[in-house]
Structures are given as structure tokens and as C-alpha cells.
Amino acid sequence: MFASPRPVLAILTLILAASCSHHATYSGKARQPAIPERNQPTASQSARYGHQALILTNSFRRQHGLAPLQRDRALDRAAQRHSAVMAKHRYLGHHEPGGTNSILKRVRKAGYKAKLAAENVFGPSLQAPVIDHAILEPSHAVNGWTKSPGHRKNLLNPRAVHVGFGYVNGYWTQVLAAPLPTFEETLPAKAPRTTPLEKPGPKPFGWRDL
């Protein structure tokens, strides 16, 4: 079991269609002054965070009999962009100030043709005087999601195929998605070809027929 995160907030929204019903928490105020950070990861550590989160996510799915997720670059782009927006404006949510509130649209804009998309976010307490990256590492983020019913539902979505991760200044974004079916998959199944039955030939004549 992972240590439970302390002053950490986590918010999620499950999106299975293009519609969205988020409650916006961004106030529209100017960007606040930067707050101190401690235990800041190096660039190489940050680069490994997504891979570590992938391993932990798939381990959790395997424990529940689900197939592992494959990491996708387009989903990484969508997740990293959203983490950057949250870090810039210092908020946690699934909307984007001045942008779209639809996770599905943001994923498709990043180049992933999704039929469904779900998003988990995780980050520092908005009231914390300092961002402590030690309590925002991959193990704490994934563990936090597994403890929340809504996040857990996203992690254990059996229809999810791919996943992407973003981490910027302590703000995590995880995007799970499934692609639209290919053209061949949308074609109706052809009926199996059958050969017509051959008519039986004439019955040979025998002396019992007399």
C-alpha cells in the first residue's frame, strides 16, 4: 500500500460522450505570484514520472482482472497541456479558462480520435504556502485516485485502451481513452458464403424395385 497523501486535492470527471457538465472553479483572476517549491524533481525525474504512473496504473488494473493500458503520445500531449494550464492558473479542474470544458474535444484536438475519454487530476492543496513535490510523486497520485470512487471508476474502466500523463509544477493529469473504430470495423459483417446443395442423382435400379 502507498502512503496516503496529506494536503492534496483530487478532482475527476468521467466523460463518455461529447457533452460535459463540469462545475468551473477557476475565478478568472489574474495569475497569482509564484509560491515556493521544495523537493523539486530534476528534469530526468519528471520525465520518468509518467512511466512510473503507467506502471502503477496497470498494476492496479491487473489486480482487478483488466488489461493494461498502452501509453499514447497524443494523450500525453493533451494531459501535459492541461497540467500546464492548471499550474499557470493554480487551480484543479477539468475545464480550461477561456477554452473548452469538454475533455473529449481536448483529446481530439491533440490528435487522438476518441470515442470516449476520462480524466483524473491531482495536485497541491490550493491553500498550501509551499508546493511539496515529495507528496506529489506518482505513487501518491495513483494511490489517491484508487482511494476515490470516481477516480477508481476511471482507472478500472474496461473500455479504456490508451492512457496519457502530464505533470507540471506538481499538477497531475491522467487521460484514459478508447479510439473510434476503424472503417473496416464499422462495415457490416458479411454473411458466410454457402454453396447450393447439389440435387441427388437418380436412384440406381435394382431387382428389389421390380
C-alpha positions as CSV (number, residue, x, y, z in Angstrom):
1,M,0.0,0.0,0.0
2,F,1.2,3.5,-0.7
3,A,1.3,6.2,1.9
4,S,-1.8,8.3,1.8
5,P,-1.3,11.9,0.5
6,R,-1.8,14.6,3.1
7,P,-2.8,18.1,1.9
8,V,-3.7,17.0,-1.6
9,L,-6.9,17.6,-3.6
10,A,-8.1,15.4,-6.4
11,I,-10.9,16.0,-8.8
12,L,-12.2,14.0,-11.6
13,T,-14.9,13.9,-14.3
14,L,-15.9,10.9,-16.3
15,I,-16.7,11.7,-19.9
16,L,-18.4,9.0,-22.1
17,A,-19.8,11.4,-24.7
18,A,-19.2,14.8,-26.1
19,S,-21.4,16.5,-23.5
20,C,-19.9,18.0,-20.4
21,S,-21.3,19.1,-17.0
22,H,-18.3,20.5,-15.0
23,H,-18.6,23.0,-12.2
24,A,-16.0,25.5,-13.0
25,T,-13.7,26.5,-10.1
26,Y,-11.4,29.0,-12.0
27,S,-12.3,32.5,-10.9
28,G,-10.8,34.3,-13.9
29,K,-8.5,36.4,-11.6
30,A,-5.0,37.3,-12.7
31,R,-2.3,34.8,-12.2
32,Q,-1.1,34.7,-8.6
33,P,2.5,35.2,-7.6
34,A,4.6,32.0,-7.7
35,I,4.8,30.2,-4.4
36,P,7.9,28.4,-3.1
37,E,8.6,24.8,-4.0
38,R,10.6,22.2,-2.2
39,N,11.8,18.7,-3.2
40,Q,11.5,19.8,-6.8
41,P,12.3,16.8,-9.1
42,T,15.0,17.1,-11.7
43,A,14.2,17.2,-15.4
44,S,15.1,13.5,-15.7
45,Q,12.9,12.6,-12.7
46,S,10.0,14.5,-14.1
47,A,10.4,12.7,-17.5
48,R,10.2,9.3,-15.7
49,Y,7.1,10.3,-13.7
50,G,4.7,9.3,-16.5
51,H,6.3,5.9,-16.9
52,Q,6.1,5.3,-13.2
53,A,2.5,6.3,-13.1
54,L,1.8,4.0,-16.0
55,I,3.3,1.0,-14.2
56,L,1.3,1.7,-11.1
57,T,-1.9,2.2,-13.0
58,N,-1.6,-1.0,-14.9
59,S,-0.6,-2.9,-11.8
60,F,-3.9,-1.7,-10.2
61,R,-5.9,-2.8,-13.3
62,R,-4.2,-6.2,-13.4
63,Q,-5.2,-6.7,-9.7
64,H,-8.8,-6.4,-10.9
65,G,-8.5,-8.6,-13.9
66,L,-8.3,-5.8,-16.5
67,A,-6.0,-5.5,-19.5
68,P,-3.1,-3.0,-19.1
69,L,-3.3,0.4,-20.8
70,Q,-1.0,1.4,-23.6
71,R,0.6,4.9,-23.4
72,D,-0.3,7.2,-26.2
73,R,1.7,10.3,-27.3
74,A,-1.4,12.3,-28.3
75,L,-3.0,11.7,-24.9
76,D,0.3,12.7,-23.3
77,R,0.1,16.0,-25.2
78,A,-3.4,16.6,-24.0
79,A,-2.6,15.7,-20.4
80,Q,0.6,17.8,-20.3
81,R,-1.2,20.8,-21.8
82,H,-3.9,20.6,-19.2
83,S,-1.4,20.2,-16.4
84,A,0.4,23.3,-17.7
85,V,-2.9,25.3,-17.7
86,M,-3.7,24.2,-14.1
87,A,-0.2,25.1,-12.9
88,K,-0.3,28.5,-14.6
89,H,-3.7,29.5,-13.1
90,R,-3.2,27.4,-9.9
91,Y,-6.5,25.5,-9.9
92,L,-7.7,21.9,-10.1
93,G,-10.5,21.1,-12.6
94,H,-11.4,19.7,-15.9
95,H,-12.3,22.9,-17.6
96,E,-9.9,25.3,-19.2
97,P,-10.2,29.1,-18.7
98,G,-11.2,30.6,-22.0
99,G,-11.2,27.2,-23.6
100,T,-13.4,24.1,-23.8
101,N,-14.9,22.3,-20.9
102,S,-15.1,19.0,-22.9
103,I,-12.3,16.5,-22.3
104,L,-13.4,14.6,-25.4
105,K,-12.8,17.7,-27.5
106,R,-9.4,18.4,-26.0
107,V,-8.3,14.9,-26.6
108,R,-9.4,15.0,-30.2
109,K,-7.7,18.4,-30.7
110,A,-4.5,16.8,-29.5
111,G,-4.8,14.3,-32.4
112,Y,-6.4,11.3,-30.7
113,K,-9.7,10.2,-32.4
114,A,-11.5,9.1,-29.3
115,K,-14.9,7.6,-28.8
116,L,-14.6,8.0,-25.1
117,A,-12.3,9.8,-22.7
118,A,-11.9,10.1,-19.0
119,E,-9.7,12.4,-17.0
120,N,-8.2,12.4,-13.4
121,V,-6.3,15.3,-12.0
122,F,-4.3,15.6,-8.8
123,G,-2.3,18.4,-7.3
124,P,-1.2,20.5,-4.3
125,S,-3.6,22.0,-1.9
126,L,-4.7,25.4,-3.1
127,Q,-4.2,26.8,0.4
128,A,-0.7,25.4,0.9
129,P,2.0,28.0,1.3
130,V,4.5,25.8,-0.5
131,I,4.4,23.1,-3.2
132,D,6.0,20.0,-1.8
133,H,6.8,17.7,-4.7
134,A,7.6,14.8,-2.3
135,I,3.8,14.3,-1.7
136,L,3.0,14.7,-5.4
137,E,5.1,11.8,-6.7
138,P,3.5,9.2,-9.0
139,S,2.8,6.8,-6.1
140,H,0.8,9.4,-4.2
141,A,-1.1,10.5,-7.3
142,V,-2.2,7.0,-8.4
143,N,-2.8,5.9,-4.8
144,G,-5.1,9.0,-4.3
145,W,-7.0,8.0,-7.4
146,T,-7.5,4.4,-6.3
147,K,-9.0,5.7,-3.0
148,S,-11.6,7.9,-4.6
149,P,-14.7,6.1,-6.0
150,G,-14.9,8.3,-9.1
151,H,-11.2,8.2,-9.9
152,R,-11.2,4.5,-9.3
153,K,-14.1,4.1,-11.8
154,N,-11.9,5.8,-14.4
155,L,-8.9,3.6,-13.6
156,L,-11.0,0.4,-13.9
157,N,-12.9,1.4,-17.0
158,P,-12.8,-1.9,-19.0
159,R,-13.4,0.1,-22.3
160,A,-10.3,2.2,-21.9
161,V,-7.4,1.2,-24.2
162,H,-4.8,4.1,-24.0
163,V,-3.6,6.5,-21.4
164,G,-1.5,9.7,-21.2
165,F,0.1,11.6,-18.3
166,G,1.0,15.2,-17.7
167,Y,3.0,16.7,-14.7
168,V,3.8,20.4,-14.4
169,N,4.9,22.0,-11.1
170,G,3.0,19.5,-9.0
171,Y,-0.2,19.3,-11.1
172,W,-1.0,15.9,-12.5
173,T,-3.4,15.0,-15.3
174,Q,-4.2,11.4,-16.4
175,V,-6.3,10.9,-19.5
176,L,-7.8,7.5,-20.4
177,A,-9.4,6.9,-23.7
178,A,-10.6,4.5,-26.4
179,P,-10.3,5.1,-30.1
180,L,-13.0,5.3,-32.6
181,P,-13.4,2.1,-34.6
182,T,-11.7,1.9,-37.9
183,F,-13.6,2.0,-41.2
184,E,-13.3,-1.8,-41.6
185,E,-14.6,-2.3,-38.1
186,T,-17.7,-0.3,-38.9
187,L,-18.6,-2.3,-42.0
188,P,-21.5,-4.8,-41.5
189,A,-20.3,-8.4,-41.3
190,K,-20.7,-10.3,-44.5
191,A,-22.8,-13.4,-44.4
192,P,-20.8,-16.6,-44.9
193,R,-20.8,-17.8,-48.4
194,T,-22.6,-21.0,-48.9
195,T,-22.7,-23.4,-51.9
196,P,-26.0,-24.6,-53.1
197,L,-26.9,-28.1,-52.3
198,E,-26.5,-30.5,-55.2
199,K,-29.6,-32.3,-56.3
200,P,-29.4,-36.1,-55.6
201,G,-28.7,-38.1,-58.7
202,P,-31.1,-40.8,-59.9
203,K,-31.5,-43.8,-57.7
204,P,-29.8,-46.8,-59.3
205,F,-32.2,-49.6,-60.5
206,G,-32.2,-52.8,-58.5
207,W,-34.1,-56.1,-58.7
208,R,-35.9,-55.2,-55.5
209,D,-37.6,-52.4,-57.4
210,L,-39.5,-54.9,-59.6
